[in-house]
Amino acid sequence: MNISETCRKAKDNLSAIAFATETQMNEMLSVAAQALREKAEYIINENKKDIANCTRGEQFVDRLMLNEKRIDGIAAGLEKLQELACPVGEVLEERTLYNGLLLRKVRVPLGVIGIIYEARPNVTADAIGLAIKSGNAVVLRGSKDAINSNRAITSVMKEAISSKGYNAEFIQLIEDTSREGATEFMRMNGVVDVLIPRGSAALIQSAVQNATVPVIETGTGNCHVYFEKTADLQKAIPILINAKTQRTSVCNACESLLIDSAFAKAHLKEIVEVLSDNGVEIVACERCRALLPQLQLASEADFAAEFLSLKISVKIVDGVEEAIAHINQYGTHHSDCIVTEDERAAEKFLNEVDSAAVYHNASTRFTDGFEFGLGAEMGISTQKLHARGPMGLRELTSYKYQIRGTGQVRG
């Protein structure tokens, strides 16, 4: 099928999931999770083909790679969705108008969700699971780097759902991975209701600039950790190391460290040693180099960079206000953290940093649909309309008004 036919097939079969009961949705999720585990060897073998074709380096391979543990985690995400309430049909507001009309504002599915993403085959399963539990059809378009993995996951899940007598054709995978195909997908107005790009800054900007379908922008992650002057070093170091090194190729990893000047004078040497011991390359501001001349000088671009590797920018600031200003200027409105024992400084940071997730004394790595109790996520939105942060079930719905009358007419 060409791209237009693929998208239209998802739309033509939307009712198969939009009007499914929650029990039916949960059965679909259950059999899909079971099938992923049972067919793990097949999926891993297909994934190995993608890895063999990959020429983009170790960090890219980490995003791409599937093993039994990761597949089990993907299946667990689908099972978590079974525990969550389906948002469709939730009454958000109900009131009787002056003329006796009963007005209800009710959650409804978005319709056909298009998701365009890069080398993270787990996104394929997450997107299908979230679409099922939110009553949406889904059209998936991954990159050529993961085409074998994406095809395997999609086929395993669809076959499992079909084996229980359900119509699984509300799930569609675009196998055309060309740039021209991506652009065509982005312009499927009237068929695709919303487009969610998930991946690099280049992919996201391409969608924002080229799509005529409404786009929910999921952002890149130049995430910050700020050590305020009252920070407890015994908390600060583990938070930083977890945020920076636990998994470097993800959007919620720390890319920038800000240190209060007083804290830096006392602890910069120790912080740098710990980062270096963990294999982190450091680029730093002139004030850092005045204390430790051996540090490499950071460029202006470094402070805005999403490195996605064992590299970090470090800057000394004078107080929480300068830290907030720096983050709001150079950050990507994703996830930022303050480490402090000063509650007033924490509240100021939490209130004034303009990001989707703002932390006090905790790693930025928690910005994740599973960690937030959402089961999985369709992406992490860094914009403000209509969703922000990890996009779970509720963020994949809209609403409509239902009005019940007894014969009223407007005079």
N, C-alpha and C positions, 0 to 999 in steps of 0.2 A: 504493500500500500504506500502511496505517496503521503506527504505530510498532511495535506488537506483531508484526505480520506481517513487517515489515522485519527485526527482530531475530531472529525465528524462522527466516527464510530464511537468514540468515547461519549460524545454528546447524545447520540442516538440511544445509548444504553444507560444514560444517567438515571433513569427511573428505577433501574435494578438496585441501586444503592440508596437513592434519595428517599425512597419509600420503604426501605427495609426496616424491620423492627430491630430494637437493640439486641434482642436475643439472636437474631440472624446475623447482625454485625459481629457479635462476639463469637459466633460459631465460625464465621469466615476467618477471623483473627486467630482463633485457636488452631484450626486446621492448617493455616498458613505457617504459623510458628512451628508446629509439629513437622511440617514438610521441610522447612528450612533445615532443621536439625537432621532429619532423616536423609536429606539429599546434600548434606554438607560436603561430602567427598566430591560429588559432581560439581558443586559450586566452586570449591577450592581449585579443582583441576581447570575449570574455565578461567578462574581468576589468575592462575599461573600463566595462562596464555597472554593475558594483559600485562602481567609483570615482565614476562620475557620480551615483550615488545616495547617496554618502557625505556626511554633514554633520558629521562628528566632528573635523575639523581635520587639519592637515598630518601630525602624528605618526601618527595612525590610518591615513591614506592610505599612509604609508610601510610600515606593516605589511601593508597590503592589496595593494599594487601588485605586479604581475608584469610583467617585461620579458624579452627574450630571454636576457639574462645570468642572471637569477634562475632562469628555466626550465632553462637549461643547468646551473646549479648543482644544481637539484633532480634532474635526470637523472643528474648525476655522483654524487650521493648514492646513487642506486639502483645505479649501477655499482660503487661502493665496497662495497656490501653483497654483491655477487657474489664479491668477493675474501675476504670473511670466512667463517669456518667456521660452518655451521649448528650451533647448540648442541643441537638435539634428538637424543636418543639418547646423549649424552655420559655416560659412567659416572663418577659423582662419588665413589663408594665401592664397594668390593667386598671381601667377606670371608666366610669359612666359619665358621658358628656351631658351638657345642659338639656339636650333634646332627647335624652333617653338612650342614645346609641352606646353600646358597650364596645369600648376600644381596647384591643389587646396588641401589644408589641411582642412578637414571637420570633425566636431564633430559627433561621433557615440555612441550608447549605449555601455556599457561594456558587456552586454549579459545577463547571468544568475548570479544574485547576491545572494549569500548565507549570511544570517545574523544569528548569534548565540548569544543569549542574555539571561539575567536573568530576575529577577522579575519586569519588567517594561512593563506592557501590552500596554502602549501608544506607545512603540516602534513598535508594530505590525502594528498599523494604520499608523504611520509615515513612516515606511519602505514601506508599500504598496503604499502610496501616492507618495512618492519620486520615486519609481520604475515606476509608471504609467507615471509621467510627464517627466521622463528621458528615457522612451522607453525600460526599462529593465524588464525581468522576475525576480521574487523574490522567494526564498525558505526561509521560516522562521523556526527557531528552537529555541523556548523559553525554559525556565526551567520548571520542574515539578511543581514548586511553583505557576506558573501562567497559567497552561495548560487550565483550564476552561475559563479564561478570554481571552486568545489568540485564542482559538477555537471559542468563541462567536464573537469576533471582526472580525476575518477572514471570518466567515460564513456570517455575516451581510453585510460586504463590498462586498464579491463575489456575494451574491444573488442580491444585489442592482445593481451591474454592469451587471449581466446576465439579469436582468429584462428589461434592455434597449436594449437587443439583442446583447450585446458584449460577446465575449469569455473571461471568467475570469480565465481560467485555467493556465494562465501565473503566477498566484498567487498560491503558495502551502505552506502548513503548515505541518511540520514534527511533528507527535504526539509521536514518540519514544523519551522519555526524558532521556534515560539511557546514561551512560558515553560511553559505547561501540557504541551507536548510534551516539553520538557526534563525536567520532573519525572517524567513517565511513563517516559521512557528511563532515568532514574536508579533506577527501581524494577522493572526487568525481571529480578527474581530468577529463577534457574533457567534463564534463557536467556543473559543476559550474565554472564560469569564475573568480570569486573573492569572497573571504570570509571576512566578516567584523564581528569580535567579539566585543560585547558591554556588559560590566559588570565589574566584579571584576578583580583584578590583576591576580588571579589564573586562571580565565577563559581565559583572554587574553594571558597569558603565555602558557596555554595549547594549544591554537590555534597556536601560533607562533612556538611552539616546535613540534607539532604533525601534522599540516596541510601540505599537499602536494599541495593543491590549493593555489594560491597566496593570501596573507593575507594583508589587510590594518589594521594596528594596531591602535586601539582606546585606549587611555591611561587612566590610573588611574589619579586622580587629587590631588597631594599634592601641592595645590595652596598657594601662599604667598602674604601677604600684607606687604609692607615695609614703615615705617614712617621715612622719611628722616628728617634731623635736621630742615629744614625750613617748615615742614608740618604745615598746618593750622588745629589745633585740632578740630575746628568746622566742617571741612570736614572729617577729619581722623576718628573720632569716628563713625559717621553714615556709612561710607564706610566699616569699619571693622565689625560692628554689622550686616550690611546687608550681607556681604560676608560670615560671619561665621554662622549666626543664621537664616537667612530667610528660608533656607531649607538645613538641614545638610546632607541629604543622597544623595546629587548629586555631580558629579565630579568637578563642578566649584565652590564649596564652599571653603572658606579659611580654611586651616588646620595649617598654620604656620604664625606667626607674627614676623617680624624683626623690631627692633627699634634702631634708631641711638642713640649713647651713650648720647649725649647732650640732645636729646629729652626725653630719658628715665629718666634722672635725674630730669627733670622738670615735667614729666607727667605720669611716669609709675604707680604711685599709683592710679591716676584717671582712667587710662586705665584698670587696673586690677579690680577696683571697678565696672566699667561699664560692663566688661565681666562677672564678678561674678553675678551682678544683673540680667544678662540675662541667668543665669544658666550654664555658660561655665566653665568647668573644665580646669585649667591651669597647664601645666608643663613648667618649665622655666630653663634657663641656670644659672650657678653660679653667673654671674654678676647681673642678675635680683635678685637672692636670697640675694646678698650683700646689695641691696637696700630694698628688702622686704623678710626677712628671712622666713616668713610663707609660701612662695611659694614652691610647690612640685618640686623636681629636675627632669629635663628632661633627659632621656637616649639618647644615640646616635640614637637609632632606632626611638625615638619619632620625631626627626627632619626630618625623611624620611617617616613618617607614613601618610596614608590617613585614618583619624579617622572615617569619616562619622558619626559623632556624635557631641554632645556639648562638644568637647574637642579641645584644641589648644596648640601648642608648641610656646614658646616665647623666642627670643634670642636677646641680645644686640649686635650690630655691630658698627664698627668704619668707617662710611662712605659708600658711594654708591658702591665702588669697592668691599668691603667685602660683602655687601649685594648681589651683582651680583654673586660673587664667591660661596656664600652659596647656592643661588637658583640653580645655574647651577650644583652644586654637589648633593644636596639633593632633588631637585624638580623633577617633572615628565614631564616637558616640555609641560605643559597644559596651565595654566593661572596664571599670576603674575602681581602684581600692585605696583606702587610706588605712595605714597602720598607726594607731595612736591610743593613748590612754586618756586623752582629753576629750570628754564627751561633747563639749561645745565645738571643738574643731571637727569632730566626727559629724555632728549634725549639720554644720555649715557645708562640709564636703558633700554629704549625702543629698542635701537640698540644692546645691548650686552647680554641681558637675552635671552637664547636660548629656547624660548617657543612658542607655536602655537599662543597664544594671550597674548599681553603685554599691560598693562593699565597705564595711568597716571590720577590720581585723579578720579577713577571710580571703582565700585565693580567688582570683578571677576565673579559675577553671570550673567553678560551679555554674557558670552561665551555660546551661545545657537543659534541654527539654526533659531528659530522664532525671537529672538531679533536681529539677524544679517540681518533680512529681507530675509531669505532663505526659509521661509515657514515652514520648519521642518529640521531635520538633520538625516542622517543615523548613525551618531556617531561623535565624536570629535577626529580627527586623531592627534596623537602626534608624528608621524613619518614624514618623508620628501618626501617619494615616495609613491604614486604620488600625494597625497593630504595632506593638513595640516589644522588643525582647524575644525570648524563645516563643515560637508560634506553635501552640498546641491546638487542641480541639476547638475551643471557643474562638480563637483567632481565625479559624477557617470557616466561620459562619458570618452571615449578615443577619438581617431581620426584615420582617415585613409587618404591616399592620393588618389585623383582622378586625372587621367592624361588623357587629351584629345588631340588627334593627328589628323593628316591629311594624315597618311600613313608613318610616319617616321620609319626608321629602323636604328639600331646602326651599325656603320661601324667598 
